[in-house]
Amino acid sequence: MTPLEILTAAVTGQPAPRLPIFCNLLDQGARELGLSQKDYYARGEHVAEGQLRMRARYGYDQVWSLFYVGKEAELLGCNDILFADNGTPNVADFVIKDWDDIARLEVSDDITAHPAWDEIATCLNILRDEVGATHPLCAYVTAANTLPVLLMGMEKWLELLLGGPADLRDELLRKCSDLTRQQLAAYRAAGANVLVYSTPFGSTPFVGHKRFQTFSMPWMRRDLDGVDRAGLVYYCGMTDFNDVIAQVMGELGIMVHYLGPSADIAQAKSIIGDQGLTCGVIDDIKLIHWTPEETRAEVRRICAAGKAGGHFLFGTGVMPMDIPEANIQAMLDAAFEYGRYP
């Protein structure tokens, strides 16, 4: 079976030789190609080549069209990204510096015509042609309720969200939601078959139960209105969201849930059952300091907690650059060993 067939089998509950195995090696592609982060992310063919090489080296299942999260801010006018030698690029200059900038913020009617989309399209075209028919091709889209963080910073967004003028807040969220919806459609049209819908504001440890109901859910419903749920993944950064899984499934129709590393896997799987896919995630911050033996033991625990009965995936977070290669290899060797079905 191809990796894409294995993923499909896990979602639908069909027989497969093993679990799907996702390993999110992103910035490592620059090191693989011997490039600086700035030079690597400047070209879509670099990102595609980095993804293909990392997947070929380690043998996990998916590739990413993701450059860095700040790429979404570039689609709304950001032109200053901070690149690091040993870390993930981030927004260096916010598009929204004061509330008056919200009215001036414009969302293109066609983001695929925006210059910031060009290299994304190049990357997607290469990955689609090379492995799109056989492997999960992942795209990353930030929910409207979280996107303002990339445009104005967390402090100013929380100030507006919690105590600012409601009309300005909603105007910004409508524009962010319009971008989110466009991205979901554009990535799918370009060949992405896994769409990771990212929203830390979609977890109650982050926003609390009341705000989840009155703020997060209504805007997520707007983001996803009319959107095909096939291949859509609910992801809340690395926060836990077991307590809202049932509601997200029932009201948003998202059936694939990428858990936080401290989530109770057995509990999540009891909620999701055979309706969708539970994704158990290793704590890849701890991978920096664990021994290979400790790494293997944690992979074994995760697989044991979720593998029985199928409908389970083994995955990672964003895999910091400081993780030793020995631990990456130990993790994936263990995932292939403990993720096998009889």
C-alpha positions, 0 to 999 in steps of 0.5 A: 500500500502507498502511504496515502492508501495507508492514511485512507485506510486508517481514516475509514477503518480498512485493513493496512499493514501499519499506522500512518506515520507523520514526521514534521521536518520543516526547517531541516530542509534548509540544512539538508540543502546547505542553505540559509533559512532565508535562501531556502524559503525564498524558492518554492523548488528549494522547499519542495526538494527539502521535503522530498529529501527528508521524506526519502531519508527517514521514510515517513509518510507525508510531505508539506507545502508549508514554508513558515506560518508567517507566510500567511501574513505576507498574503496580507501585506507583511514584507519583513520576516525574521530568519534564524540559523537554528529556528523557525522564521517568524513575522518581524514587522506586523501589518496592524500596528494600531487599530486604524490599520484594520480598516486599511487591511485588504484581502485579495479577491484571488490570493493565488494572484498575490505575489506571495503565493507564487513560490507556494504554487511552485512548491505545490506543483512539484510535490503534487507531480512527484508524490501527490498520487501516492503520499499525503501532501499537507497544507497548513491554514490558520483559523480566523480566530488565530490569524490576528496574532500573525498580523498584530502580535499576541498582546495587541490581539488579546487587547482587542479581543478582550476589551477592544471595540467589538466592531473593529474586532469583528471587521478584522475577523471577517477579513481573516476568515475570508483569507482562511476560506480562500486558502483552504480552497486554493490549497485543495485546488493545487493538490493538497490532500491533507489540510491542517486547520490550526487554531490554538484558540479552538481549545479550552485550555487556551480560551476557556469554555465560555469563550470557546462557545461564544467566540471560537465556534462561531468564527470556525463555523464561518471559516468552514461554511461550505468547505469540503471536510475531506482531509481536514484536520483539527489542530490546536498547536500543541494544546489539548482539546479532548473536551471539545472533540465531540462538539467539533465533530458534531458541529464542524464535521471535522473527523481527524483530530491531531492531539496535543502531546499531553492529551489522554489518547485513550480518552480521545479515541473513545470519543472519536471511535471509528467515526474518524482518526485519532492522531497521537502526538509525541512531545518533540520538545522532550526529544531534544534531551531524551536518549534514543531508548527513552524516545523508543519507550514513548513511541511504544506507549503512544502506539499501545494507547491508540493502535488497537482497532485502527483509526489511529496515526502516529505524529509529531509536532514541529520538530525543532532543529535541535533534536539529535538525528539519532532521536529522529531515527530512533523515533521513526524506527520505533513507530514503524516497529510498534505501529505494525499490525499483525 
